[in-house]
């Protein structure tokens, strides 16, 4: 789908200037004379006022978390990337160098915003037991949904906002340095401008795995956490960051489940996502751990392996399989 730019008057030069004015307003030396100069610039042309209003949406998200060192670094990285792409466009503007650089970033983003449909409604995507689904959003971002997953997508003027209500999903985010892509999952908000990451909201604690790029995880009661490629965040009471096993974290996309010395009860929770037949772990078997690679939805193979390699017995009642320690009679 192509979307035409309905604001042809907002040229790169005008947007550059508007964004530079906004950055200058944040400088400590902003004075009454500067305010008067801005008012004069706005009065020169209706396009100036429109550009100044448009660039405001770009900065709102960053103002909310401006004090976080992680956000400041992310913003600087975005500015650097935009400067390299923009080449020599900065020569005509006489504002300080940092303002000129960031102005180009804002201009690129506001112009790019035209390709995103700004809708008031929300799209809801769901999957059932064992179902996997790929969704391509209007901005080119791709989302892979695991079984029993619910995702709400909303595009606003300042950000691409999503909510992972339940389940697990992988997000391959189309790059847009200052149009954040935010995913909220059980009190954790992942903010990226272009990255590939996995969020497992079905685990006891939300697990965020960064496959490629950089992102921030915003917490309700703690400062933001910045992740780098190959890192994983477990959102416990105190967020824990560790090296991730990317093969294990993304195995579900190939219909596999990988366990590496995982507590049996937690392994069963993952197995149960893919089948209507449920496995239940009796307290007598909770001390056991399991390792191995299994096909998602193949409950029989999982139960057979567990009862063969572990001191565990299985009893079947209808669609339920109960695993008990061997010392306990079935």
JOCOR-V982515 format. One record per residue. N is the residue number from 1. RES is the residue in one small letter. PHI is phi in whole degrees, -180 to 180 (NA if undefined). D_FIRST is the distance of its C-alpha to the first C-alpha in whole Angstrom. Layout:
# JOCOR-V982515
N/RES/PHI/D_FIRST  N/RES/PHI/D_FIRST
This chain:
# JOCOR-V982515
1/x/NA/0  2/x/-107/4  3/x/-126/7  4/x/-84/10  5/x/-79/13  6/x/-88/15  7/x/-124/18  8/x/-64/19  9/x/-71/23  10/x/-87/22  11/x/-77/23  12/x/-56/24  13/x/-63/27  14/x/-67/27  15/x/-67/25  16/x/-57/28  17/x/-65/30  18/x/-63/29  19/x/-66/29  20/x/-65/32  21/x/-60/34  22/x/-62/33  23/x/-68/34  24/x/-64/37  25/x/-62/38  26/x/-84/38  27/x/-75/41  28/x/-58/44  29/x/-85/46  30/x/-60/43  31/x/-126/46  32/x/-63/47  33/x/-65/46  34/x/-63/43  35/x/-60/42  36/x/-67/43  37/x/-65/41  38/x/-64/38  39/x/-60/39  40/x/-66/40  41/x/-64/36  42/x/-63/34  43/x/-77/36  44/x/-64/36  45/x/-157/32  46/x/-61/30  47/x/-66/27  48/x/-63/30  49/x/-65/30  50/x/-65/26  51/x/-68/25  52/x/-64/28  53/x/-67/27  54/x/-65/23  55/x/-70/25  56/x/-62/27  57/x/-62/24  58/x/-65/24  59/x/-89/28  60/x/-57/28  61/x/-63/27  62/x/-73/30  63/x/-61/32  64/x/-64/33  65/x/-124/34  66/x/-62/35  67/x/-78/38  68/x/-75/37  69/x/-57/38  70/x/-64/35  71/x/-70/33  72/x/-63/34  73/x/-66/34  74/x/-62/31  75/x/-68/30  76/x/-62/32  77/x/-61/30  78/x/-63/27  79/x/-63/29  80/x/-61/30  81/x/-63/27  82/x/-67/26  83/x/-62/29  84/x/-64/29  85/x/-73/25  86/x/-80/26  87/x/66/29  88/x/-103/32  89/x/-66/30  90/x/-79/32  91/x/-60/35  92/x/-83/35  93/x/-97/35  94/x/-102/38  95/x/-70/38  96/x/-56/39  97/x/-53/37  98/x/-58/36  99/x/-67/34  100/x/-62/33  101/x/-63/31  102/x/-67/30  103/x/-60/29  104/x/-64/26  105/x/-61/25  106/x/-62/24  107/x/-62/23  108/x/-61/20  109/x/-71/19  110/x/-65/19  111/x/-64/17  112/x/-65/14  113/x/-61/14  114/x/-65/12  115/x/-85/9  116/x/-101/10  117/x/-73/10  118/x/-91/14  119/x/-110/15  120/x/-85/19  121/x/-81/19  122/x/-124/19  123/x/-98/17  124/x/-118/20  125/x/-117/20  126/x/-135/24  127/x/-131/26  128/x/-103/29  129/x/-53/32  130/x/69/31  131/x/-88/28  132/x/-123/25  133/x/-144/21  134/x/-108/18  135/x/-123/15  136/x/-109/12  137/x/-84/11  138/x/-63/8  139/x/-88/10  140/x/96/11  141/x/-65/14  142/x/-118/16  143/x/-129/18  144/x/-105/21  145/x/-104/23  146/x/-83/27  147/x/-64/29  148/x/51/30  149/x/-121/27  150/x/-130/26  151/x/-132/23  152/x/-111/22  153/x/-118/18  154/x/-139/18  155/x/-104/16  156/x/-107/19  157/x/-72/19  158/x/-98/21  159/x/-165/20  160/x/-96/18  161/x/-113/21  162/x/-133/21  163/x/-135/25  164/x/-89/26  165/x/-71/28  166/x/-158/30  167/x/88/30  168/x/-145/28  169/x/-154/25  170/x/-108/24  171/x/-120/21  172/x/-109/20  173/x/-89/18  174/x/-66/16  175/x/-71/18  176/x/-158/18  177/x/-51/22  178/x/-120/23  179/x/-114/20  180/x/-61/22  181/x/-110/21  182/x/-116/23  183/x/-123/24  184/x/-100/28  185/x/-144/30  186/x/48/33  187/x/88/34  188/x/-107/33  189/x/-121/29  190/x/-95/28  191/x/-120/26  192/x/-139/24  193/x/-108/22  194/x/177/21  195/x/-166/23  196/x/-122/24  197/x/-150/26  198/x/-119/27  199/x/-122/29  200/x/-109/31  201/x/-97/32  202/x/-93/34  203/x/-71/37  204/x/-53/40  205/x/-120/39  206/x/-55/35  207/x/-120/34  208/x/-113/32  209/x/-117/31  210/x/-92/30  211/x/-86/29  212/x/-154/27  213/x/99/27  214/x/-140/29  215/x/-156/28  216/x/-116/31  217/x/-112/32  218/x/-97/33  219/x/-108/36  220/x/-69/38  221/x/-120/41  222/x/-153/41  223/x/-69/39  224/x/-59/36  225/x/-114/36  226/x/-98/34  227/x/-111/33  228/x/-114/33  229/x/-52/32  230/x/87/34  231/x/-102/35  232/x/-135/35  233/x/-114/36  234/x/-103/38  235/x/-86/38  236/x/-83/42  237/x/-54/44  238/x/-115/44  239/x/-53/41  240/x/-116/41  241/x/-111/40  242/x/-147/40  243/x/-69/39  244/x/-102/37  245/x/-93/37  246/x/-65/34  247/x/-62/34  248/x/-68/36  249/x/-67/33  250/x/-109/30  251/x/-60/32  252/x/-60/31  253/x/-68/28  254/x/-99/30  255/x/75/32  256/x/-117/35  257/x/-127/37  258/x/-115/39  259/x/-117/42  260/x/-127/44  261/x/53/47  262/x/-94/45  263/x/-53/47  264/x/-57/48  265/x/-62/47  266/x/-71/43  267/x/-62/43  268/x/-63/43  269/x/-58/41  270/x/-71/38  271/x/-60/39  272/x/-69/39  273/x/-69/35  274/x/-111/35  275/x/-152/37  276/x/-74/39  277/x/-78/42  278/x/-104/43  279/x/-104/45  280/x/-119/48  281/x/-103/50  282/x/-69/53  283/x/-52/55  284/x/-68/57  285/x/-112/54  286/x/-69/52  287/x/-78/54  288/x/-79/53  289/x/-124/50  290/x/-130/48  291/x/-133/46  292/x/145/44  293/x/-118/41  294/x/-132/40  295/x/-78/37  296/x/-60/35  297/x/93/37  298/x/-92/40  299/x/-64/42  300/x/-60/45  301/x/-66/45  302/x/-65/45  303/x/-63/48  304/x/-62/50  305/x/-67/49  306/x/-63/50  307/x/-74/53  308/x/-82/54  309/x/-96/54  310/x/-116/55  311/x/-77/58  312/x/-134/56  313/x/-118/56  314/x/-119/54  315/x/-127/54  316/x/-113/52  317/x/-133/52  318/x/62/49  319/x/-97/46  320/x/-115/47  321/x/-117/49  322/x/-106/51  323/x/-103/52  324/x/-128/56  325/x/-62/58  326/x/-64/60  327/x/-71/63  328/x/-104/62  329/x/-69/63  330/x/-83/60
